[in-house]
Amino acid sequence: MGFDYFSWVILPLLIFISRLGDVTMATLRHIFISKGFKKIVPILGFFEVLIWLVAMRQVFSHLDNAACFIAWAAGFSAGTYLGMYIEERLAIGTQIIRIITAEDIIPFTEALKKRNQGITVVDGHGAIGPVKLIFTIVKRSNKKEVIELIQSFTPGAFYSIEDVKGSERGVFTDTGKSSAVGRLFTIRKGK
């Protein structure tokens, strides 16, 4: 009797692929829940659980096969990474960028205004003296460009970025970028 390819190669590969699919969906589902996307979450949940049940049945049917356990764990790890990668590429939603600087902000704020990017500027007092606080809410697909502006106009600035669950009425750059699905399948240059 020869090597059992099905039990030691094909079945673990199928379990890995199944686990990759269901954990990718679970990761996306959790991210979409946190962003308030209510319509897609139940659909992802349905297919996530359906795939999980099929994969789990195969693992329980082959409890004596260590390759199935390794494939299960590897699929979980790869699915988590793939889900985060897909969500990052989709770049759905908005983020608030808070910039704190003691530098001259006029060239920076003018550059943002030229891009039709809304800003709010507040006077503040930091640990070493007066500062300006600049708040801007950006589409995630435009975040990289705004960070490049921060680094070129106010290189000594402190900034923080946080997801925004929702916002109304604002001034946002419209760069004519592709849709979220289009961004998923475009080739990235740099990070």
C-alpha positions as CSV (number, residue, x, y, z in Angstrom):
1,M,0.0,0.0,0.0
2,G,1.5,3.3,-1.1
3,F,1.4,6.8,0.3
4,D,-2.2,8.1,1.0
5,Y,-2.1,11.4,-0.9
6,F,-5.7,12.3,-0.1
7,S,-5.3,12.1,3.7
8,W,-1.9,13.7,3.9
9,V,-1.9,16.2,1.0
10,I,-5.3,16.9,-0.6
11,L,-7.4,16.9,2.6
12,P,-5.1,19.2,4.6
13,L,-4.9,21.5,1.5
14,L,-8.7,21.6,1.3
15,I,-8.9,22.3,5.1
16,F,-6.3,25.1,4.7
17,I,-8.2,26.7,1.8
18,S,-11.5,26.4,3.7
19,R,-10.0,27.9,6.9
20,L,-8.3,30.7,4.8
21,G,-11.7,31.6,3.4
22,D,-13.7,31.5,6.6
23,V,-11.2,33.4,8.7
24,T,-10.7,36.0,5.9
25,M,-14.4,36.6,6.0
26,A,-14.5,36.6,9.8
27,T,-11.7,39.2,9.9
28,L,-13.5,41.4,7.3
29,R,-16.7,41.0,9.2
30,H,-15.2,42.2,12.4
31,I,-13.6,45.2,10.7
32,F,-16.9,46.0,8.9
33,I,-18.8,45.8,12.2
34,S,-16.5,48.3,13.8
35,K,-17.0,50.7,10.8
36,G,-20.8,50.4,10.9
37,F,-21.3,48.5,7.6
38,K,-24.5,46.7,8.5
39,K,-25.6,45.4,5.2
40,I,-22.6,43.2,4.2
41,V,-21.9,41.8,7.7
42,P,-24.7,39.2,7.8
43,I,-23.8,38.0,4.3
44,L,-20.1,37.5,5.3
45,G,-21.3,35.8,8.5
46,F,-23.5,33.3,6.7
47,F,-20.7,32.2,4.3
48,E,-18.1,32.3,7.1
49,V,-20.0,29.8,9.3
50,L,-21.0,27.6,6.3
51,I,-17.4,27.2,5.3
52,W,-16.3,26.7,8.9
53,L,-18.8,23.9,9.4
54,V,-17.6,22.0,6.3
55,A,-13.9,22.4,7.4
56,M,-14.7,21.4,11.0
57,R,-16.5,18.3,9.9
58,Q,-13.4,17.2,8.0
59,V,-11.1,17.8,10.9
60,F,-13.4,15.8,13.3
61,S,-13.6,13.0,10.7
62,H,-9.8,12.8,10.6
63,L,-8.7,13.3,14.3
64,D,-5.8,10.9,13.8
65,N,-4.3,13.1,11.0
66,A,-1.8,15.7,12.4
67,A,-1.6,17.3,8.9
68,C,-5.2,18.3,9.2
69,F,-4.5,20.1,12.5
70,I,-1.5,21.9,11.0
71,A,-3.6,22.9,8.0
72,W,-6.3,24.2,10.3
73,A,-3.9,26.4,12.2
74,A,-2.1,27.6,9.1
75,G,-5.4,28.5,7.4
76,F,-6.4,30.5,10.5
77,S,-3.1,32.5,10.5
78,A,-3.1,33.1,6.7
79,G,-6.9,34.0,6.8
80,T,-6.3,36.6,9.5
81,Y,-3.5,38.2,7.5
82,L,-5.4,38.0,4.2
83,G,-8.5,39.6,5.8
84,M,-6.5,42.5,7.1
85,Y,-4.7,42.9,3.8
86,I,-7.9,43.0,1.8
87,E,-9.4,45.6,4.2
88,E,-6.3,47.7,3.9
89,R,-6.5,47.6,0.1
90,L,-10.2,48.4,0.1
91,A,-9.5,51.6,2.2
92,I,-13.1,52.0,3.0
93,G,-14.2,54.8,5.4
94,T,-12.8,57.9,6.9
95,Q,-10.1,58.7,9.4
96,I,-9.3,61.8,11.5
97,I,-5.8,63.0,11.5
98,R,-4.8,65.3,14.4
99,I,-1.6,67.3,13.8
100,I,0.1,69.2,16.6
101,T,3.0,71.5,15.7
102,A,4.8,74.6,16.8
103,E,5.9,75.2,13.2
104,D,4.4,77.7,10.7
105,I,1.3,76.0,9.5
106,I,0.2,78.5,6.8
107,P,1.9,76.7,3.9
108,F,0.6,73.4,5.1
109,T,-3.0,74.5,5.6
110,E,-3.0,76.3,2.2
111,A,-1.8,73.0,0.6
112,L,-4.7,71.2,2.2
113,K,-7.2,73.8,1.1
114,K,-5.9,73.6,-2.5
115,R,-6.7,69.9,-2.3
116,N,-10.2,70.8,-1.1
117,Q,-9.4,69.1,2.2
118,G,-11.4,70.4,5.2
119,I,-9.4,71.5,8.2
120,T,-10.0,72.9,11.7
121,V,-7.2,74.8,13.4
122,V,-7.1,75.4,17.2
123,D,-4.6,77.2,19.3
124,G,-3.1,75.2,22.1
125,H,-0.3,75.1,24.6
126,G,2.1,72.1,24.7
127,A,4.8,71.1,27.0
128,I,7.3,73.5,25.5
129,G,5.0,76.4,24.5
130,P,2.3,77.4,22.1
131,V,1.2,75.0,19.4
132,K,-1.4,74.7,16.7
133,L,-3.7,71.7,16.5
134,I,-5.0,70.9,13.1
135,F,-7.8,68.4,12.6
136,T,-8.8,67.0,9.3
137,I,-11.1,64.1,8.4
138,V,-9.9,62.2,5.3
139,K,-11.1,59.4,3.2
140,R,-8.8,56.4,3.9
141,S,-7.9,56.3,0.2
142,N,-6.4,59.9,0.5
143,K,-4.6,59.3,3.8
144,K,-1.2,58.7,2.3
145,E,-1.2,62.0,0.4
146,V,-2.1,64.0,3.5
147,I,0.7,62.3,5.5
148,E,3.1,63.2,2.7
149,L,2.0,66.8,3.0
150,I,2.5,66.7,6.8
151,Q,6.0,65.3,6.3
152,S,7.0,67.9,3.7
153,F,5.4,71.1,5.2
154,T,5.7,70.3,9.0
155,P,8.3,67.6,9.4
156,G,8.6,68.1,13.1
157,A,4.8,67.7,13.7
158,F,3.3,65.1,15.9
159,Y,0.2,63.5,14.3
160,S,-2.2,60.7,15.2
161,I,-4.7,58.9,13.1
162,E,-7.9,57.2,14.2
163,D,-10.9,55.6,12.4
164,V,-14.1,57.6,12.2
165,K,-17.3,55.5,12.4
166,G,-19.4,58.2,10.8
167,S,-19.5,61.8,9.9
168,E,-21.8,64.3,8.2
169,R,-21.2,67.3,6.0
170,G,-17.6,67.9,5.4
171,V,-15.0,69.0,2.9
172,F,-13.2,66.1,1.3
173,T,-10.7,65.8,-1.4
174,D,-12.1,64.1,-4.5
175,T,-9.2,62.8,-6.4
176,G,-11.2,60.6,-8.7
177,K,-9.6,57.5,-7.2
178,S,-10.9,54.1,-8.2
179,S,-13.6,52.3,-6.2
180,A,-12.9,50.2,-3.2
181,V,-12.9,47.0,-5.4
182,G,-10.7,48.7,-8.0
183,R,-8.2,49.6,-5.2
184,L,-8.2,45.9,-4.1
185,F,-6.9,44.8,-7.5
186,T,-4.5,47.6,-8.3
187,I,-0.7,47.0,-8.0
188,R,0.7,49.0,-5.1
189,K,3.9,51.0,-5.4
190,G,5.6,51.4,-2.0
191,K,3.5,51.5,1.2
